[in-house]
Amino acid sequence: MKPLNENKIVYIDMDHVLCDYNAGYKAHQEKYPDLKYPQSQPGLYQSLSPMPSAIETYAWLDNHPHFSVYILTSPSIKNPHCYSEKRIWVEQYLGFEAVNQLIITPHKNLNKGHYLIDDNVKGKGQDQFEGELIHFGSERFPDWESVRKYFSERYPVVDDL
C-alpha cells in the first residue's frame, strides 16, 4: 500500500457502484416473491455481478501513483450476512489484498478523504463527507468510463498520455 500522506484518498461504494445491486435485488425478488425484504436472504451480496468496467477502473485507480483507494460500503440492516458476503465479493473480484481496503459503515462521513464515489448523495453521511462526492450514475458520472476520464484529466500519469 502507498503512503497516505502523499496520495489522494478515494473511497468507492459497492452497491450499484462496484456491483450491480439492482439486478441482484430483482433476481432475489423473483426468487422470493412473498418476502417483503428479499435482500434479507443469504446469498444476495455475494452473488452480485460487477458493474460494467468497475473492476478495470478500480484496478486502474488502485495502481495509480496519486491515489490510495478504499471500498467504503454500508451494511444492510435487513441482512446480517451482508458483512461477510461483501468481504467475499471483494476478494473474489478485486483480490485478497483489497480485503484490507474494505470499510463497512453506515456513517460514510466519519471517514476522512478526498473523494467518495457513491450512487447516493445522502442517507449514509454522503452529504456530510468533507471531500468531493463523485455522484456515480448521475448525468456527469453515468459510468466508470466517465469516472476514469475525470481522474485521468486531473492526475495524468506518463503511461496515460
N, C-alpha and C positions, 0 to 999 in steps of 0.2 A: 504494500500500500504506500502511496506517495505521502510526503509530509503535508499535513493540513495547512500549515501557516503559509505555504506558497501557492495553494490551489483554491479555486472557487469550489465551494461545496454545493453539489447538485443532488437534490432529493427527487426520487421518482416514485410516484404512486403505482400500485399494482392494478387494482380493479378498474377495468376499461381504459387503462393506460399501457401497462405492460401486457396484461392478459385480457381476453375478451370475456368480461363478466356477463354482459348482456346475453350473448349466445349460450353461455353455460347456465345462466338463470332460466332462460327459456326452455332449454333441454330438461332441466330439473322440474320445471313447471309441468311439462308434458309427461314426465315420468311419475310425478307425484301430484296429480290434478286435484286431489282432495285436501292437500295441505295448504294452510294459509301462508306459511313461510317455507317454500321449497328449498330456500337457501340454508335451512336448518339441518338438512340431511348431510351426513358424512359423504365425502367424495366430491362435492361441488368444486371447491377451490383447487384441489389437486388436479382436477380434470380440465381446467380451463386451458384454452388454446392461446398462444401468444397473439398479440395484435400484429397486423402486417408491419414488417420492418422494425418491430420493437427490439428483438434480440440483437439484430445487427447494429442498431443505433445505440443500444445500451453498451455493447462491446466497444463501439467507437468512442463514446463518452468516457467509459471506464479506462480506456487505454490512452486517452487524450492527456498530454502533459500538463494542461492547465486545470484539470478537474479531479476532485475526489467525489466519487459517486456512491450514493446510498439508496436503498429501497426503503421508502417511508410509506407504510400502509396502515390502514385502520382495521381493527378486528370487527368481526360480525358479532353483535350481542346475541344473535339468534343461533349461532353455531360455534360452540367452543372448539370444535375440530379445526376451525379456520387457522388457528395459530400454527399447528403442526403442518397442516396442508399447504399453507403459504410458504413455509420453510421448505417443504418437499418440492414445491413448484420452483422455487428459486434455485435449488440445487439441480433439479432436472434440466431447466432451461438456461440458467446463467452460470452454472458450475458451483462446485463446493466452496470456492473462495468467496463467492458472492454471499454466502450464508452469513459471513462475518459483517456484511454490509446491510443486513436486514434489520429494520426497526419497525416494530408493530406497536402502534399507539393511537388512541382516539384524539390525541392532542398534538396535532402537527405543528402548531405554533410554538411549542416548547423547544423545538429543535432549531438551532442556530445555523444559518446557511445563507447562500447567495441566491439559489434558485430552487423552486419547487415546481415540478412538472406534475400537474394534477388535473383531472377532468371536472372537479368541483371547485367553485370559488369560495364556498363557505360550508359549514356543517361540522368540520373536524379541525377547526382552527386555521384553515387556509387563509381566511380573510385577515387574520392577525399575524401571519407569517411575516417576519421582518425583511426577508429578501424579496426577490421578484417572483411572482406567480406566473408560470407559463401555463395558460389555460388550454390543456390538451382537448382536442375535439371542437375548439372554437373556430371561428372564421379565420383568425390569424394563424392558429396552430391546429389545422384539421387532422394532421397525421404526423408520423415520425419523420418523414422527409422534410417537412417544414420546420420541425424542431432542430433537426441536424443542420439545416441551412442557417437557421438563426445563430446557432452556436459557432458554426464554422466561419461565418462572416465576422463575428466578434472576436473570435480566438483562433485565427488562422495558424496552421501548422505547415511547415515546409512541404510535407507529403501531400497536403490537401490543395496546394496551389496549382 
